[in-house]
């Protein structure tokens, strides 16, 4: 299974939608709360180049936010990404 990380805040509707899609697929993910830890927000911004949440990473590669996640699902590409094992560096 892929390693999935999602940077979120507790009050973000897009974060909830993205997590609902992942939960519906029974995908385990690490949720990183940027509203309670400013250093994690800086980390998210550095990794993604974006300041908005959610920011989603699959196997270390940023795929973008909620709309990007749903676009992958709509295009039939999300399951393949999620099926790939975590890469060893």
Buried (B, 14 or more C-beta within 10 A) or exposed (E): EBBBBBBBBEEBEBBBBBBEBBEEEEBEBEEBBBBEEEEBBEBBBEBBEEEBBBBBBBBEEBBBBBEBBBEBBEEEEBEEBBEEEEEEE
